[in-house]
Amino acid sequence: MTGVSTKEELCLAEKIPDPCAIVIFGASGDLAKRKLLPSLLQLQAAGALPAQYRVIGAGRTPLTDAEYREAMRAALPPGADAAQAENLLGRLSYLGGDLAAPDFYRELKEKLGALSRDYDLKGRLFYLSTPPQAYPGIIEQLALAGLSRPDGEGAAWVRAVIEKPFGTDLAGARALNALVHKYFSEKQVYRIDHYLGKETVQNILMFRFANTLFEPAWNRNNIDHVQITSAETLGVEHRAGYYDKAGVLRDMFQNHLLQLLAMIAMEPPTRFEADAVRDKKVDVFKAVKPFGERELRENFVRAQYAAGAIDGEPAAAYRDEPGVPADSSTPTFAALKLEIDNWRWQGVPFYIRSGKRLGARLTEIAVHFKNVPVSIFKPLPAEQLCANVLRFRIQPEEAITIRFEAKKPGPKLCISTVNMEFNYRESFGAPPPESYGRLFLDAMAGDQTIFARADGVEESWNILEPMLARAAADGNGLAFYPAGGWGPAESAALMTRDGREWDTV
Ligand code: BG6
């Protein structure tokens, strides 16, 4: 199944951002180079940006405008259109200094004022992509300099985009929200989860709520269980300083995986609008059955990679990676069995796992339907007929597949399991665009739908509190798995105990 209907595509109202200034804090960092500048280039080449916009890189390193442009030139993709790249680079300038010092913000304010006058800019987007320890200082100083509120001089709107991690636990997230709300209204705040910018993740809502076929079956009467897997072959790489404190629960579960859970499990929102959608996601988080002692023991697995092999190449143990303490008990893998205490999902388990150094790169949600109630194909019993599975493959090869039973051609009556597939690249003739482009565009256009709201972030931390406390308190509960495998035996046992198994092992 590859074709796209010839009917004209239906588009929601186009979002055209106002002319604006973008200030990137952490301007020479990894994220700015790998994602932010390349996505701006992609948006500009697609004609999605306003004719006038300016980017100020803000960072500690002293650099001239020309030096900053050269550093960013090197970060743009090698095959980029030269004229587009020059156009983007020409819009960049740089301001170096102490990001916690008032002087820096006085200068920033002057610079922004001048740009607004020169280019008739209407808005200001402050993008915080520094290490999170710097967020409070930046937020406070922006406010003290009078930069957090719209003013009559070139800032009809002011928005703050804040990268993950948003806090490191519930108390931290609450404190950061409180600080942010002291100076910015929630409508000005855009908390990033880059998974929400992925086309295939956004498509979950279109799939569920722009079709009639699936939603009537989307409940405990028809669905047996749901599996969510986010597997990486990469290890901790050069990020031990951050990762060893975070671990997989903070790095992947609090944000990406719980967001996927919310999109699959949420009730239909009344409209496709930021708060209507986010209300329903928060409802899912609130309905997740809390983890007590028994759930922690039975439904929570955490593990760390030991030495092994990835694609036939030897891979070091996590504890032997550069910068990782030799006795680290940070989990690089976790698996959870969650239940959602509401009418739709009562009794339907959600199995969720994520880890580094696993057997393949794969992010997928698999909705497993129930077996047929009775088999008319005697002597085959109902349990021998494969149940339907609807799979959202988010990466690497973006697709949606439906597994079903079909008659195998031939004189004998045989049943085979087959797959019907919708593949993004084949249907739309191109790979889905980079997620940061969508996020940038929506923040510039003032659409918060795919950004996390304050209460959503707090509720997701709340779900993880017991697991985080257990992981911090009890190093003995940590299992180990060889790099290149699919996690520890305990993860498989989470499933086999219920008479099920992970789809990919
Ligand atoms: C980031 C995590 O948020 O997501 C990384 O900090 C992880 O550890 C990454 O590798 C995965 O993102 P993606 O888009 O490659 O699946």
Residues whose N, C-alpha, C, O or C-beta is under 5 A from the ligand:
A	BS01	BG6	D251
